[in-house]
């Protein structure tokens, strides 16, 4: 398993899209043997494409995306960016990802010049152990090697540490938990460009959010549990941050029905600043053992 700075450098390569023309970009996927492109990857790449058509003094503050079709990891992804509006304070872009002549994902993203205004946020949870005291992925891999096999060929650019029990343990090994809390950070150094940090956070935000739906029922991913796919994803960026520093992803699920589950999450720095909020709905279906 590639990890640490080597994995982060590989992620940076994925985010470094090839520019085809003023509004068109091309991206690749890691060749890990996966059957479909990871949703966080295509969302992060779509944001890179949108951001590269915007004045760099304007920073992304929100994005809303829909996953339309599964992406093919063996084929390049073409991103086309439509300039919706450039105003005095905001710029809005629509970024569409296509493969084989069909749309697989599209996103609207809004960028704003820095401004001063009212400032408040809900406090961060105060009953969460620090990331150094939370089990690493290696701990869970040693405990459940058969379940970790699915990750062995995937680069681990994000250090993910579950405060509770992850969703990919065997059925019956996970208790019901109304909230899911995960410490995350990019597992290496990122450049200082705020757009890169926003794209890296977008990538990471898709890694565990739907897991909060399953934790509400004590359910797990995979055989004997649930199979799922992201349907849509929204993210709001509230304050400056670095994605290569620890942040707590505090998530819960307000609803599940119709084979769909809704989850929302808040991201806090170690010193308690609320840096981002996410909402995602996913398709969730039971499968046999």
C-alpha positions in Angstrom: 0.0 0.0 0.0 1.4 3.4 -1.0 1.1 5.9 1.8 2.6 9.0 3.3 4.1 11.7 1.1 4.4 9.3 -1.9 0.6 8.8 -1.8 0.0 12.5 -1.4 2.2 13.3 -4.4 0.2 10.8 -6.4 -3.0 12.6 -5.4 -1.5 15.9 -6.4 -0.7 14.4 -9.8 -4.4 13.4 -10.2 -5.4 17.0 -9.3 -2.9 18.5 -11.7 -5.2 18.4 -14.7 -4.0 18.7 -18.3 -5.4 21.9 -19.9 -6.8 21.3 -23.3 -8.2 24.8 -23.9 -9.4 27.8 -21.9 -12.5 25.8 -20.6 -11.5 22.2 -21.0 -9.3 19.9 -18.9 -8.4 16.3 -18.8 -7.7 14.1 -15.7 -6.6 10.5 -15.1 -7.4 7.9 -12.4 -5.1 5.7 -10.4 -4.8 2.2 -11.8 -5.7 0.2 -8.7 -8.1 -2.4 -10.2 -11.1 -0.6 -8.9 -14.3 -1.1 -11.0 -15.3 2.6 -10.8 -13.7 6.0 -10.1 -13.8 7.1 -6.5 -16.4 9.9 -6.1 -14.1 12.2 -4.1 -11.6 12.0 -6.9 -13.9 13.2 -9.7 -15.4 15.9 -7.4 -11.9 17.2 -6.4 -10.8 17.2 -10.1 -14.0 19.0 -11.1 -13.2 21.7 -8.5 -9.7 22.0 -9.8 -11.0 22.6 -13.3 -13.5 25.2 -12.1 -11.0 26.9 -9.9 -8.5 27.3 -12.7 -10.9 29.5 -14.7 -11.4 31.9 -11.7 -9.2 34.8 -10.5 -7.0 33.1 -7.7 -7.9 35.9 -5.3 -11.4 34.5 -5.2 -11.7 31.4 -3.0 -14.3 28.6 -3.3 -17.0 28.8 -0.6 -19.4 26.2 -1.8 -20.0 23.4 -4.2 -22.9 21.2 -5.2 -22.4 18.1 -7.3 -24.4 15.1 -8.7 -22.9 11.7 -9.4 -24.7 10.6 -12.6 -22.8 7.6 -13.8 -20.0 5.4 -12.5 -16.7 6.6 -13.8 -14.4 4.2 -15.8 -10.9 4.3 -14.1 -9.2 3.0 -17.3 -10.3 6.0 -19.3 -9.3 9.8 -19.0 -12.0 12.1 -17.8 -12.8 15.3 -19.7 -13.9 18.3 -17.6 -15.7 21.2 -19.3 -16.2 24.5 -17.3 -19.0 26.9 -18.1 -18.6 30.5 -16.8 -22.0 31.2 -15.3 -21.1 34.6 -13.9 -18.3 36.9 -12.8 -19.7 39.6 -10.4 -17.9 42.1 -8.3 -17.6 39.7 -5.3 -18.6 36.3 -6.6 -17.8 34.0 -9.5 -19.9 30.9 -10.3 -18.8 28.0 -12.5 -20.4 24.8 -13.7 -17.9 21.9 -14.1 -19.0 18.8 -16.1 -17.1 15.5 -16.2 -17.6 13.3 -19.2 -16.4 9.9 -20.4 -17.4 7.9 -23.5 -19.5 10.9 -24.6 -21.7 10.9 -21.5 -21.8 13.0 -18.3 -20.6 11.1 -15.2 -20.6 14.0 -12.8 -21.5 17.7 -12.7 -20.8 20.4 -10.2 -21.7 24.0 -9.5 -19.1 25.9 -7.5 -19.1 29.5 -6.2 -16.0 31.6 -5.4 -15.8 34.8 -3.3 -13.3 37.5 -2.7 -12.3 37.7 1.1 -14.7 39.8 3.1 -15.3 40.7 6.8 -18.7 40.1 8.4 -20.5 38.4 11.2 -18.7 35.5 12.7 -20.0 32.6 14.8 -20.2 28.8 14.7 -21.4 25.8 16.7 -18.6 24.7 19.1 -16.6 21.5 18.3 -17.3 18.4 20.3 -15.3 18.4 23.5 -15.5 14.7 24.3 -13.3 13.4 21.5 -9.8 11.9 22.1 -7.0 13.5 20.1 -5.9 11.7 16.9 -2.8 10.3 18.5 -5.0 8.3 20.8 -7.3 6.9 18.1 -6.5 3.6 16.3 -4.9 3.9 12.9 -6.0 2.1 9.8 -3.0 -0.3 10.4 -4.6 -1.3 13.7 -7.8 -2.3 12.0 -5.9 -4.0 9.2 -4.2 -6.2 11.7 -7.5 -7.0 13.4 -9.5 -7.7 10.2 -7.0 -8.5 7.4 -9.7 -10.2 5.3 -11.7 -7.0 5.2 -8.7 -4.8 4.5 -7.9 -6.7 1.3 -10.1 -4.4 -0.7 -7.8 -1.5 0.2 -4.4 -3.1 -0.5 -3.9 -1.7 -4.0 -5.2 1.8 -3.2 -2.9 4.6 -2.3 -3.6 6.0 1.1 -3.1 9.7 0.8 -5.5 10.5 3.7 -4.7 9.4 7.2 -8.2 8.4 8.5 -8.7 7.5 12.2 -12.1 6.4 13.3 -13.0 7.4 16.9 -15.5 4.5 16.9 -15.7 1.4 14.8 -15.3 1.8 11.0 -18.1 0.6 8.7 -16.1 -2.1 6.9 -15.7 -4.5 9.9 -17.6 -7.8 9.7 -21.3 -7.9 10.3 -22.1 -7.9 14.0 -18.9 -6.2 15.1 -20.3 -2.7 15.1 -22.7 -1.3 17.6 -25.3 1.4 16.9 -23.8 4.8 17.1 -25.9 8.0 16.4 -22.8 9.9 15.4 -19.6 9.1 13.6 -16.4 10.9 14.3 -13.3 10.6 12.3 -9.9 12.4 12.5 -8.5 13.1 9.0 -5.5 14.8 7.4 -3.6 14.5 4.2 -0.7 12.2 5.0 2.0 14.4 3.7 2.8 18.0 2.8 0.6 20.0 0.4 1.6 23.2 -1.4 0.3 26.5 0.0 -2.3 27.1 -2.8 -5.8 27.4 -1.1 -7.5 25.8 -4.1 -5.3 22.6 -3.7 -6.3 22.4 0.0 -10.0 22.9 -0.9 -9.8 20.2 -3.6 -8.0 17.8 -1.2 -10.7 18.4 1.5 -13.3 17.7 -1.2 -11.6 14.4 -2.0 -11.4 13.5 1.7 -15.0 14.5 2.5 -16.4 11.6 0.4 -14.4 9.0 2.2 -16.6 8.3 5.3 -19.7 10.5 5.2 -22.2 7.8 4.2 -20.8 5.6 6.9 -22.7 7.8 9.3 -26.0 6.4 7.9 -24.8 2.8 8.5 -23.6 3.6 12.1 -27.1 4.7 13.0 -28.2 1.1 12.4 -25.0 -0.7 13.4 -24.7 -1.7 9.8 -21.5 -2.4 7.8 -20.3 -2.2 4.2 -19.8 -5.3 2.1 -20.8 -9.0 2.3 -23.6 -9.4 4.9 -24.2 -5.7 5.0 -24.8 -2.8 2.6 -23.5 -1.7 -0.8 -23.8 1.9 -1.7 -23.0 4.7 -4.1 -23.0 8.5 -3.7 -25.9 10.3 -5.4 -25.0 13.9 -4.6 -22.6 15.9 -2.5 -22.5 19.4 -1.2 -19.7 21.2 0.6 -19.4 24.6 2.2 -16.0 26.1 3.1 -16.3 28.5 6.1 -12.7 29.4 7.2 -9.1 29.1 6.0 -7.6 25.7 6.7 -4.8 23.3 5.7 -6.0 19.9 4.6 -2.6 18.4 5.7 -3.3 19.3 9.3 -5.7 17.2 11.5 -9.4 18.0 11.3 -12.3 16.2 13.0 -15.2 15.1 10.7 -18.2 15.0 13.0 -21.1 13.3 11.1 -24.6 12.1 11.7 -27.6 10.9 9.6 -31.0 12.7 10.0 -32.8 10.3 7.6 -32.8 7.1 5.7 -35.7 5.9 3.5 -36.4 4.6 0.0 -33.0 2.8 -0.2 -31.4 6.2 0.2 -29.5 7.7 3.2 -28.7 11.3 4.1 -25.7 12.3 6.1 -24.3 15.6 7.2 -20.9 16.4 8.6 -19.0 19.3 10.2 -15.2 19.6 10.1 -13.3 21.2 12.9 -9.6 21.9 13.4 -7.8 20.7 16.5 -8.3 24.1 18.1 -12.0 24.0 17.4 -12.5 26.2 14.4 -15.4 25.1 12.1 -13.8 25.0 8.7 -16.4 23.2 6.5 -19.8 21.5 6.4 -20.9 18.6 4.1 -24.1 17.0 3.1 -24.5 13.8 1.0 -27.2 11.5 0.0 -26.4 7.9 -1.1 -28.0 4.8 -2.6 -27.8 2.1 0.0 -28.9 -1.5 -0.7 -28.6 -4.7 1.4 -26.6 -7.5 -0.1 -26.1 -11.1 0.9 -23.1 -12.6 2.8 
